């Protein structure tokens, strides 16, 4: 796929997660053996069956209503995307993938993340998300 096609697929994936909050819409962008890993917490899943449960039961329902994802920089190639983004939201829901075992604090969280997305045969094959967990913990006073 071209870099532009990979970006369009990535944006469709993000729409499924954060705009329509539709598990199947997000999964439609992914290979059968796709993996997702939030490196600071080790949260994620491998394969569409596990990803379906992960997105449905853990990830998508825990996204706060005021979540914003602002692009800072994106590098797209025929094989991958590397993206820097700024997240801004209030911690109004329990988010075990992000803050394991921490109940909602109501605190404002702002942080930069880095995301690597690998593509194979026109679909997302892997998504790895990095952030500084110490910055998050400081903001919620933990």
DSSP file (Angstrom, degrees, kcal/mol; ACC not computed):
  #  RESIDUE AA STRUCTURE BP1 BP2  ACC     N-H-->O    O-->H-N    N-H-->O    O-->H-N    TCO  KAPPA ALPHA  PHI   PSI    X-CA   Y-CA   Z-CA
    1    1 A X              0   0    0      0, 0.0     2,-0.1     0, 0.0   118,-0.1   0.000 360.0 360.0 360.0 156.5    0.0    0.0    0.0
    2    2 A X     >  -     0   0    0      1,-0.1     4,-2.2    77,-0.1     5,-0.2  -0.416 360.0-108.5 -78.0 161.0    1.1    3.6   -0.5
    3    3 A X  H  > S+     0   0    0      1,-0.2     4,-2.2     2,-0.2     5,-0.1   0.897 121.8  53.2 -54.8 -39.9    1.9    5.7    2.6
    4    4 A X  H  > S+     0   0    0      1,-0.2     4,-2.2     2,-0.2    -1,-0.2   0.887 107.4  50.2 -65.0 -39.2   -1.3    7.7    1.9
    5    5 A X  H  > S+     0   0    0      2,-0.2     4,-2.3     1,-0.2    -1,-0.2   0.889 109.4  51.8 -66.1 -38.4   -3.4    4.5    1.9
    6    6 A X  H  X S+     0   0    0     -4,-2.2     4,-2.5     2,-0.2    -2,-0.2   0.904 109.1  50.2 -64.1 -40.6   -1.8    3.4    5.2
    7    7 A X  H  X S+     0   0    0     -4,-2.2     4,-2.7     2,-0.2    -2,-0.2   0.922 109.9  50.4 -63.1 -43.1   -2.7    6.7    6.7
    8    8 A X  H  X S+     0   0    0     -4,-2.2     4,-2.0     2,-0.2    -2,-0.2   0.900 111.5  48.1 -62.6 -40.4   -6.3    6.4    5.6
    9    9 A X  H  X S+     0   0    0     -4,-2.3     4,-2.2     2,-0.2    -1,-0.2   0.919 111.8  50.3 -64.9 -43.1   -6.5    2.9    7.1
   10   10 A X  H  X S+     0   0    0     -4,-2.5     4,-2.4     1,-0.2    -2,-0.2   0.911 110.1  49.8 -60.0 -44.5   -5.0    4.2   10.3
   11   11 A X  H  X S+     0   0    0     -4,-2.7     4,-2.2     1,-0.2    -1,-0.2   0.870 109.2  52.0 -65.6 -35.8   -7.5    7.0   10.5
   12   12 A X  H  X S+     0   0    0     -4,-2.0     4,-2.0     2,-0.2    -1,-0.2   0.902 109.2  51.0 -64.4 -40.1  -10.4    4.6    9.9
   13   13 A X  H  X S+     0   0    0     -4,-2.2     4,-1.9     1,-0.2    -2,-0.2   0.932 110.4  48.2 -61.3 -46.5   -9.0    2.5   12.8
   14   14 A X  H  X>S+     0   0    0     -4,-2.4     4,-3.1     1,-0.2     5,-0.6   0.880 107.7  55.5 -63.2 -38.6   -8.9    5.5   15.1
   15   15 A X  I  X>S+     0   0    0     -4,-2.2     5,-2.5     1,-0.2     4,-1.7   0.920 107.6  50.2 -59.2 -42.9  -12.5    6.5   14.1
   16   16 A X  I  <5S+     0   0    0     -4,-2.0     6,-2.0     3,-0.2    -1,-0.2   0.895 117.4  39.9 -62.0 -40.4  -13.7    3.0   15.1
   17   17 A X  I  <5S+     0   0    0     -4,-1.9    -2,-0.2     4,-0.2    -1,-0.2   0.936 132.5  16.2 -74.0 -47.5  -11.9    3.3   18.5
   18   18 A X  I  <5S+     0   0    0     -4,-3.1    -3,-0.2    -5,-0.1    -2,-0.2   0.668 128.7  35.3-110.9 -20.4  -12.6    6.9   19.4
   19   19 A X  I  <<S+     0   0    0     -4,-1.7    -3,-0.2    -5,-0.6    -4,-0.1   0.874 133.6  15.2-100.5 -63.2  -15.4    8.4   17.3
   20   20 A X  S   <S-     0   0    0     -5,-2.5    -4,-0.2     2,-0.1     3,-0.1   0.699  87.2-144.3 -84.3 -18.5  -18.0    5.7   16.7
   21   21 A X        +     0   0    0     -6,-0.8     2,-0.6     1,-0.2    -4,-0.2   0.921  43.6 155.5  52.8  48.2  -16.5    3.4   19.4
   22   22 A X     >  -     0   0    0     -6,-2.0     4,-1.9    -7,-0.2    -1,-0.2  -0.925  36.8-159.9-112.8 113.1  -17.3    0.4   17.2
   23   23 A X  H  > S+     0   0    0     -2,-0.6     4,-2.7     1,-0.2     5,-0.2   0.916  92.7  48.7 -58.3 -47.8  -15.2   -2.7   17.8
   24   24 A X  H  > S+     0   0    0      1,-0.2     4,-1.8     2,-0.2    -1,-0.2   0.854 107.3  55.6 -66.8 -34.6  -16.0   -4.2   14.4
   25   25 A X  H  4 S+     0   0    0      2,-0.2     4,-0.3     1,-0.2    -1,-0.2   0.915 112.0  43.7 -62.4 -42.4  -15.1   -1.0   12.6
   26   26 A X  H >< S+     0   0    0     -4,-1.9     3,-1.5   -10,-0.2    -2,-0.2   0.928 112.7  51.4 -67.3 -45.0  -11.7   -1.0   14.3
   27   27 A X  H >< S+     0   0    0     -4,-2.7     3,-2.0     1,-0.3    -1,-0.2   0.781  95.8  70.5 -65.2 -26.8  -11.1   -4.7   13.7
   28   28 A X  T 3< S+     0   0    0     -4,-1.8    -1,-0.3     1,-0.3    -2,-0.2   0.700  95.7  54.9 -63.3 -18.3  -12.0   -4.4   10.0
   29   29 A X  T <  S+     0   0    0     -3,-1.5    95,-3.0    -4,-0.3     2,-0.3   0.438  99.2  83.3 -90.5  -0.6   -8.7   -2.5    9.6
   30   30 A X  E <  S-a  124   0A   0     -3,-2.0    95,-0.2    93,-0.2    89,-0.1  -0.792  77.4-115.7-117.2 147.4   -6.6   -5.3   11.1
   31   31 A X  E >   -     0   0A   0     93,-3.1     3,-1.8    -2,-0.3    16,-0.1  -0.314  38.6-106.9 -67.7 158.3   -5.0   -8.6   10.0
   32   32 A X  E 3  S+     0   0A   0      1,-0.3    16,-2.3    15,-0.1    17,-0.3   0.838 121.6  39.8 -57.7 -34.9   -6.3  -11.8   11.5
   33   33 A X  E 3  S+     0   0A   0     14,-0.2    -1,-0.3    15,-0.1    92,-0.1   0.074  87.3 146.7-103.7  23.7   -3.1  -12.2   13.6
   34   34 A X  E <   -     0   0A   0     -3,-1.8    13,-3.4    12,-0.1     2,-0.3  -0.153  32.8-150.9 -60.0 153.7   -2.7   -8.5   14.4
   35   35 A X  E     -aB 126  46A   0     90,-1.5    92,-1.9    11,-0.2     2,-0.4  -0.955  10.9-167.4-127.2 148.5   -1.2   -7.5   17.8
   36   36 A X  E     +aB 127  45A   0      9,-2.4     9,-1.4    -2,-0.3     2,-0.4  -1.000  11.4 177.0-131.6 132.1   -1.8   -4.4   20.0
   37   37 A X  E     -aB 128  44A   0     90,-2.4    92,-2.5    -2,-0.4     2,-1.0  -0.961  24.9-158.2-142.0 123.8    0.5   -3.6   22.9
   38   38 A X  E >>> -aB 129  43A   0      5,-3.4     4,-2.2    -2,-0.4     3,-1.1  -0.858  22.8-159.3 -91.6  99.8    0.5   -0.7   25.3
   39   39 A X  T 345S+     0   0    0     90,-2.0    -1,-0.2    -2,-1.0    91,-0.2   0.817  79.8  58.9 -60.3 -39.3    4.2   -1.0   26.3
   40   40 A X  T 345S+     0   0    0     89,-0.5    -1,-0.3     1,-0.2    90,-0.1   0.829 124.7  21.2 -61.9 -28.4    4.1    0.9   29.6
   41   41 A X  T <45S-     0   0    0     -3,-1.1    -1,-0.2    56,-0.2    -2,-0.2   0.547  98.5-124.9-114.0 -11.2    1.5   -1.4   31.1
   42   42 A X  T  <5 +     0   0    0     -4,-2.2    -3,-0.2     1,-0.3     2,-0.1   0.593  59.6 148.7  75.7  10.3    1.9   -4.5   28.9
   43   43 A X  E   < +B   38   0A   0     -5,-0.9    -5,-3.4    54,-0.4     2,-0.3  -0.458  21.4  77.6 -78.4 149.1   -1.8   -4.3   28.1
   44   44 A X  E     -B   37   0A   0     -7,-0.2     2,-0.3    -2,-0.1    -7,-0.2  -0.964  57.5-113.9 150.1-162.8   -3.1   -5.5   24.7
   45   45 A X  E     -B   36   0A   0     -9,-1.4    -9,-2.4    -2,-0.3     2,-0.4  -0.979   9.8-130.2-163.2 166.0   -4.0   -8.7   22.8
   46   46 A X  E     +B   35   0A   0     -2,-0.3     4,-0.5   -11,-0.2   -11,-0.2  -0.992  69.6  19.4-129.4 135.4   -3.0  -10.8   19.8
   47   47 A X  S  > S-     0   0    0    -13,-3.4     4,-2.9    -2,-0.4   -14,-0.2   0.294  87.5 -89.2  84.5 146.1   -5.3  -12.1   17.1
   48   48 A X  H  > S+     0   0    0    -16,-2.3     4,-2.7     1,-0.2     5,-0.2   0.840 123.0  56.7 -60.4 -36.1   -8.7  -10.8   16.1
   49   49 A X  H  > S+     0   0    0    -17,-0.3     4,-1.5     2,-0.2    -1,-0.2   0.952 114.7  37.5 -61.8 -49.0  -10.6  -13.1   18.6
   50   50 A X  H  > S+     0   0    0     -4,-0.5     4,-2.7     1,-0.2    -2,-0.2   0.886 116.1  53.7 -69.6 -38.5   -8.6  -11.8   21.6
   51   51 A X  H  X S+     0   0    0     -4,-2.9     4,-3.3     2,-0.2     5,-0.3   0.889 104.1  56.4 -63.1 -38.1   -8.6   -8.2   20.2
   52   52 A X  H  X S+     0   0    0     -4,-2.7     4,-2.5    -5,-0.2     5,-0.2   0.944 111.8  41.8 -58.1 -48.4  -12.4   -8.3   19.9
   53   53 A X  H  X S+     0   0    0     -4,-1.5     4,-3.1     2,-0.2     5,-0.5   0.916 115.2  51.3 -64.3 -42.9  -12.7   -9.1   23.6
   54   54 A X  H  X>S+     0   0    0     -4,-2.7     5,-2.5     1,-0.2     4,-2.0   0.949 115.4  40.1 -60.5 -51.0  -10.0   -6.6   24.5
   55   55 A X  I  <>S+     0   0    0     -4,-3.3     5,-1.5     3,-0.2     6,-0.6   0.922 121.1  43.9 -63.9 -44.3  -11.6   -3.7   22.6
   56   56 A X  I  <5S+     0   0    0     -4,-2.5     5,-0.2    -5,-0.3    -2,-0.2   0.900 125.9  27.8 -68.9 -43.3  -15.2   -4.6   23.6
   57   57 A X  I  <5S+     0   0    0     -4,-3.1    -3,-0.2    -5,-0.2    -2,-0.2   0.702 135.6  10.8 -98.0 -21.3  -14.6   -5.3   27.3
   58   58 A X  I  X5S+     0   0    0     -4,-2.0     4,-0.6    -5,-0.5    -3,-0.2   0.748 120.4  38.3-123.3 -57.3  -11.6   -3.2   28.3
   59   59 A X  I >4<S+     0   0    0     -5,-2.5     3,-1.1     2,-0.2     4,-0.4   0.994 114.0  38.6 -74.7 -65.7  -10.3   -0.6   25.9
   60   60 A X  G >4<S+     0   0    0     -5,-1.5     3,-1.4     1,-0.3    -4,-0.1   0.884 114.3  52.3 -60.4 -43.8  -13.2    1.2   24.1
   61   61 A X  G 34 S+     0   0    0     -6,-0.6    -1,-0.3     1,-0.2    -2,-0.2   0.740 107.3  55.4 -65.5 -18.6  -15.7    1.3   27.1
   62   62 A X  G << S+     0   0    0     -3,-1.1     2,-0.4    -4,-0.6    -1,-0.2   0.490  76.1 114.1 -93.2  -1.6  -13.0    3.0   29.2
   63   63 A X  S <  S-     0   0    0     -3,-1.4    31,-0.1    -4,-0.4    28,-0.0  -0.564  71.1-121.6 -72.5 121.9  -12.2    5.9   26.9
   64   64 A X    >   -     0   0    0     -2,-0.4     3,-1.6     1,-0.1    -1,-0.1  -0.264  16.9-119.1 -62.4 150.5  -13.3    9.1   28.6
   65   65 A X  T 3  S+     0   0    0      1,-0.3    -1,-0.1    25,-0.1    -2,-0.1   0.802 111.8  51.6 -61.9 -30.9  -15.8   11.3   26.8
   66   66 A X  T 3  S+     0   0    0     24,-0.2    -1,-0.3     2,-0.1     2,-0.1   0.227  78.0 142.3 -94.8  16.8  -13.5   14.2   26.6
   67   67 A X    <   -     0   0    0     -3,-1.6     2,-0.4    22,-0.1    22,-0.2  -0.341  26.6-175.9 -58.7 126.9  -10.6   12.2   25.1
   68   68 A X  E     -C   88   0A   0     20,-1.9    20,-1.7    -2,-0.1     2,-0.5  -0.992  14.7-164.4-127.7 142.2   -8.7   14.2   22.4
   69   69 A X  E     -C   87   0A   0     -2,-0.4     2,-0.6    18,-0.2    18,-0.2  -0.968  12.0-169.6-124.2 107.9   -5.8   12.9   20.3
   70   70 A X  E     -C   86   0A   0     16,-2.9    16,-2.6    -2,-0.5     2,-0.2  -0.898  20.4-128.0-109.1 121.6   -3.9   15.7   18.6
   71   71 A X  E     +C   85   0A   0     -2,-0.6    14,-0.2    14,-0.2     3,-0.1  -0.446  30.3 170.6 -67.0 131.9   -1.3   14.8   15.9
   72   72 A X  E     -     0   0A   0     12,-2.8     2,-0.3     1,-0.4    13,-0.2   0.754  68.9 -11.9-103.4 -47.4    2.1   16.3   16.5
   73   73 A X  E     -C   84   0A   0     11,-1.7    11,-3.0     2,-0.0    -1,-0.4  -0.986  57.8-169.2-156.8 144.7    4.1   14.5   13.8
   74   74 A X  E     -C   83   0A   0     -2,-0.3     2,-0.5     9,-0.2     9,-0.2  -0.993   5.4-169.2-141.5 133.3    3.5   11.5   11.5
   75   75 A X  E     -C   82   0A   0      7,-2.8     7,-2.5    -2,-0.4     2,-0.4  -0.987  16.3-173.9-118.7 120.1    5.9    9.6    9.3
   76   76 A X  E     +C   81   0A   0     -2,-0.5     5,-0.2     5,-0.2     2,-0.2  -0.946   8.7 167.3-120.6 136.0    4.3    7.2    6.9
   77   77 A X        -     0   0    0      3,-3.0   -71,-0.1    -2,-0.4    -2,-0.0  -0.677  54.5 -88.6-127.0-175.3    5.9    4.6    4.5
   78   78 A X  S    S+     0   0    0     -2,-0.2     3,-0.1     1,-0.2    -2,-0.0   0.705 126.9  31.0 -68.4 -19.5    4.6    1.7    2.5
   79   79 A X  S    S+     0   0    0      1,-0.2    40,-2.8    39,-0.1     2,-0.3   0.642 123.0   7.7-113.2 -20.8    5.2   -0.6    5.5
   80   80 A X  E     - D   0 118A   0     38,-0.2    -3,-3.0    44,-0.0     2,-0.4  -0.972  48.5-136.6-159.1 165.2    4.6    1.5    8.6
   81   81 A X  E     -CD  76 117A   0     36,-2.2    36,-2.7    -2,-0.3     2,-0.5  -0.996  10.7-166.3-128.2 137.1    3.5    4.6   10.4
   82   82 A X  E     -CD  75 116A   0     -7,-2.5    -7,-2.8    -2,-0.4     2,-0.4  -0.997  20.2-178.3-118.6 126.1    5.4    6.3   13.3
   83   83 A X  E     -CD  74 115A   0     32,-2.7    32,-2.7    -2,-0.5     2,-0.4  -0.981  22.6-160.2-133.7 135.5    3.2    8.9   15.0
   84   84 A X  E     +CD  73 114A   0    -11,-3.0   -12,-2.8    -2,-0.4   -11,-1.7  -0.940  27.3 168.0-106.5 135.2    3.7   11.4   17.8
   85   85 A X  E     -CD  71 113A   0     28,-2.1    28,-2.8    -2,-0.4     2,-0.5  -0.958  32.4-128.2-145.0 161.3    0.5   12.6   19.4
   86   86 A X  E     -CD  70 112A   0    -16,-2.6   -16,-2.9    -2,-0.3     2,-0.4  -0.958  21.3-155.7-113.1 126.9   -0.8   14.6   22.4
   87   87 A X  E     +CD  69 111A   0     24,-3.4    24,-1.8    -2,-0.5     2,-0.3  -0.811  12.1 180.0-101.0 144.5   -3.6   13.1   24.6
   88   88 A X  E     +CD  68 110A   0    -20,-1.7   -20,-1.9    -2,-0.4     2,-0.3  -0.959  22.5 122.4-145.3 122.0   -5.8   15.2   26.7
   89   89 A X  E     - D   0 109A   0     20,-2.1    20,-3.4    -2,-0.3     2,-0.4  -0.979  54.8-104.9-168.5 164.3   -8.6   13.9   28.8
   90   90 A X  E     - D   0 108A   0     -2,-0.3     2,-2.2    18,-0.2    18,-0.2  -0.857  35.3-120.8 -98.9 138.4  -10.0   13.7   32.4
   91   91 A X        +     0   0    0     16,-3.0    15,-3.3    -2,-0.4    14,-0.8  -0.498  60.2 142.2 -79.5  75.7   -9.6   10.4   34.2
   92   92 A X        +     0   0    0     -2,-2.2     2,-0.3    13,-0.2    -1,-0.2   0.466  58.0  46.7 -98.6  -4.9  -13.4    9.9   34.6
   93   93 A X  S    S-     0   0    0     -3,-0.2     2,-0.3   -31,-0.2    12,-0.2  -0.953  93.0 -97.0-134.3 153.7  -13.4    6.1   34.1
   94   94 A X        -     0   0    0     -2,-0.3     2,-0.3    10,-0.1     9,-0.1  -0.578  38.7-172.9 -67.6 131.3  -11.4    3.2   35.3
   95   95 A X    >>  +     0   0    0      7,-0.6     4,-3.8     4,-0.3     3,-1.7  -0.699  11.7 173.8-130.6  76.1   -8.8    2.5   32.6
   96   96 A X  T 34 S+     0   0    0     -2,-0.3     4,-0.3     1,-0.3    -1,-0.1   0.757  80.0  58.2 -63.1 -24.3   -7.0   -0.7   33.5
   97   97 A X  T 34 S+     0   0    0    -39,-0.2   -54,-0.4     2,-0.2    -1,-0.3   0.755 122.2  26.4 -71.2 -23.3   -5.1   -0.8   30.2
   98   98 A X  T <4 S+     0   0    0     -3,-1.7     2,-0.3     1,-0.2    -2,-0.2   0.789 140.7  17.1-108.0 -43.9   -3.7    2.7   31.0
   99   99 A X  S >< S-     0   0    0     -4,-3.8     3,-2.1     3,-0.1    -4,-0.3  -0.703  84.1-147.6-133.0  78.8   -3.7    2.8   34.8
  100  100 A X  T 3  S-     0   0    0     -4,-0.3    -4,-0.1    -2,-0.3     3,-0.1  -0.225  78.1  -0.4 -56.0 127.5   -4.0   -0.8   36.1
  101  101 A X  T 3  S+     0   0    0      1,-0.2     2,-0.6     0, 0.0    -1,-0.3   0.522  98.8 125.7  76.6   5.9   -6.0   -1.0   39.4
  102  102 A X    <   -     0   0    0     -3,-2.1    -7,-0.6    -7,-0.1    -1,-0.2  -0.876  53.4-139.5-104.7 120.9   -6.5    2.7   39.7
  103  103 A X        -     0   0    0     -2,-0.6   -10,-0.1     1,-0.2   -12,-0.0  -0.312  45.2 -72.6 -68.7 159.3  -10.1    4.0   40.1
  104  104 A X        -     0   0    0    -12,-0.2   -12,-0.2     1,-0.1    -1,-0.2  -0.269  45.5-174.5 -54.8 134.1  -11.2    7.1   38.3
  105  105 A X        -     0   0    0    -14,-0.8   -13,-0.2   -12,-0.2    -1,-0.1   0.596  31.4-131.2-105.8 -17.1   -9.6   10.2   39.8
  106  106 A X        +     0   0    0    -15,-3.3   -14,-0.2     1,-0.3     2,-0.1   0.409  60.3 141.4  77.3  -2.9  -11.3   12.9   37.8
  107  107 A X        -     0   0    0    -16,-0.3   -16,-3.0   -17,-0.1     2,-0.3  -0.363  58.5-108.8 -75.2 150.4   -7.9   14.5   37.2
  108  108 A X  E     -D   90   0A   0    -18,-0.2     2,-0.5    31,-0.2   -18,-0.2  -0.623  33.7-163.9 -74.6 132.7   -6.8   16.1   34.0
  109  109 A X  E     +D   89   0A   0    -20,-3.4   -20,-2.1    -2,-0.3     2,-0.4  -0.987  13.1 172.4-122.4 127.4   -4.2   14.0   32.1
  110  110 A X  E     +D   88   0A   0     -2,-0.5     2,-0.3   -22,-0.2   -22,-0.2  -0.996  16.3 146.5-131.7 127.1   -2.1   15.4   29.3
  111  111 A X  E     -D   87   0A   0    -24,-1.8   -24,-3.4    -2,-0.4     2,-0.4  -0.994  42.7-115.9-157.0 158.9    0.7   13.5   27.8
  112  112 A X  E     -D   86   0A   0     -2,-0.3    20,-0.6   -26,-0.2     2,-0.3  -0.786  31.7-170.5 -96.4 142.6    2.6   12.7   24.6
  113  113 A X  E     -DE  85 131A   0    -28,-2.8   -28,-2.1    -2,-0.4     2,-0.4  -0.890  15.1-146.4-127.5 159.9    2.6    9.3   23.1
  114  114 A X  E     -DE  84 130A   0     16,-2.3    16,-3.0    -2,-0.3     2,-0.4  -0.999  17.0-168.5-126.5 132.4    4.4    7.5   20.3
  115  115 A X  E     -DE  83 129A   0    -32,-2.7   -32,-2.7    -2,-0.4     2,-0.5  -0.974   8.6-165.4-125.7 133.3    2.7    4.9   18.2
  116  116 A X  E     -DE  82 128A   0     12,-2.7    12,-2.7    -2,-0.4     2,-0.5  -0.979   9.1-173.2-115.5 128.3    4.2    2.5   15.7
  117  117 A X  E     -DE  81 127A   0    -36,-2.7   -36,-2.2    -2,-0.5     2,-0.4  -0.985   6.6-159.5-124.2 124.7    1.9    0.7   13.3
  118  118 A X  E     -DE  80 126A   0      8,-2.5     7,-3.4    -2,-0.5     8,-1.4  -0.823   9.2-154.1-101.4 142.8    3.1   -2.0   10.9
  119  119 A X  E     + E   0 124A   0    -40,-2.8     2,-0.3    -2,-0.4     5,-0.2  -0.899  13.9 177.3-119.0 146.4    1.1   -2.9    7.8
  120  120 A X  E >   - E   0 123A   0      3,-2.8     3,-1.5    -2,-0.4   -41,-0.0  -0.962  69.4 -10.7-148.1 128.6    0.9   -6.2    5.9
  121  121 A X  T 3  S-     0   0    0     -2,-0.3     3,-0.1     1,-0.3    -1,-0.0   0.850 129.1 -50.0  52.6  40.8   -1.2   -7.1    2.9
  122  122 A X  T 3  S+     0   0    0      1,-0.2     2,-0.3   -91,-0.0    -1,-0.3   0.581 121.8  88.0  80.6  10.5   -3.3   -3.9    3.1
  123  123 A X  E <  S- E   0 120A   0     -3,-1.5    -3,-2.8  -114,-0.0     2,-0.4  -0.913  85.7 -91.5-135.8 163.2   -4.1   -4.2    6.8
  124  124 A X  E     +aE  30 119A   0    -95,-3.0   -93,-3.1    -2,-0.3    -5,-0.3  -0.612  36.9 177.2 -73.8 129.6   -2.7   -3.3   10.2
  125  125 A X  E     +     0   0A   0     -7,-3.4   -90,-1.5    -2,-0.4     2,-0.3   0.719  64.1   7.5-104.5 -29.7   -0.5   -6.1   11.5
  126  126 A X  E     -aE  35 118A   0     -8,-1.4    -8,-2.5   -92,-0.2     2,-0.4  -0.988  52.2-167.4-156.4 143.8    0.9   -4.5   14.7
  127  127 A X  E     -aE  36 117A   0    -92,-1.9   -90,-2.4    -2,-0.3     2,-0.5  -0.986   9.2-176.9-134.4 122.0    0.3   -1.5   16.9
  128  128 A X  E     -aE  37 116A   0    -12,-2.7   -12,-2.7    -2,-0.4     2,-0.4  -0.985   6.3-165.5-123.7 126.4    2.7   -0.5   19.6
  129  129 A X  E     -aE  38 115A   0    -92,-2.5   -90,-2.0    -2,-0.5   -89,-0.5  -0.939   4.4-171.8-119.0 130.7    2.0    2.5   21.9
  130  130 A X  E     + E   0 114A   0    -16,-3.0   -16,-2.3    -2,-0.4     2,-0.3  -0.938  12.8 154.2-122.0 141.7    4.5    4.1   24.2
  131  131 A X  E     - E   0 113A   0     -2,-0.4     2,-1.0   -18,-0.2   -18,-0.1  -0.965  49.5 -96.8-154.4 167.0    4.2    6.8   26.8
  132  132 A X    >>  -     0   0    0    -20,-0.6     4,-1.2    -2,-0.3     3,-0.6  -0.780  30.9-169.2 -90.5 103.5    5.9    8.0   30.0
  133  133 A X  H 3> S+     0   0    0     -2,-1.0     4,-2.7     1,-0.2     5,-0.2   0.805  83.4  63.3 -65.6 -29.8    3.9    6.4   32.8
  134  134 A X  H 3> S+     0   0    0      1,-0.2     4,-2.2     2,-0.2    -1,-0.2   0.883 100.7  52.8 -62.5 -37.1    5.7    8.5   35.4
  135  135 A X  H <> S+     0   0    0     -3,-0.6     4,-1.7     2,-0.2    -1,-0.2   0.911 110.7  47.4 -62.4 -42.6    4.2   11.6   33.8
  136  136 A X  H  X S+     0   0    0     -4,-1.2     4,-1.4     2,-0.2    -2,-0.2   0.941 111.5  49.2 -64.6 -48.5    0.7   10.1   34.1
  137  137 A X  H  <>S+     0   0    0     -4,-2.7     5,-2.8     1,-0.2     4,-0.3   0.864 109.1  53.1 -62.1 -36.9    1.2    9.0   37.7
  138  138 A X  H ><5S+     0   0    0     -4,-2.2     3,-1.0     1,-0.2    -1,-0.2   0.898 106.3  53.7 -63.8 -39.7    2.4   12.5   38.7
  139  139 A X  H 3<5S+     0   0    0     -4,-1.7    -1,-0.2     1,-0.3    -2,-0.2   0.798 112.9  41.9 -68.2 -28.7   -0.7   14.1   37.2
  140  140 A X  T 3<5S-     0   0    0     -4,-1.4    -1,-0.3    -5,-0.1    -2,-0.2   0.347 114.4-117.4 -99.2   7.5   -3.0   11.9   39.2
  141  141 A X  T < 5       0   0    0     -3,-1.0    -3,-0.2    -4,-0.3    -2,-0.1   0.874 360.0 360.0  62.7  42.2   -0.9   12.3   42.4
  142  142 A X      <       0   0    0     -5,-2.8    -4,-0.2    -6,-0.1    -5,-0.1   0.361 360.0 360.0-107.4 360.0    0.0    8.6   42.7
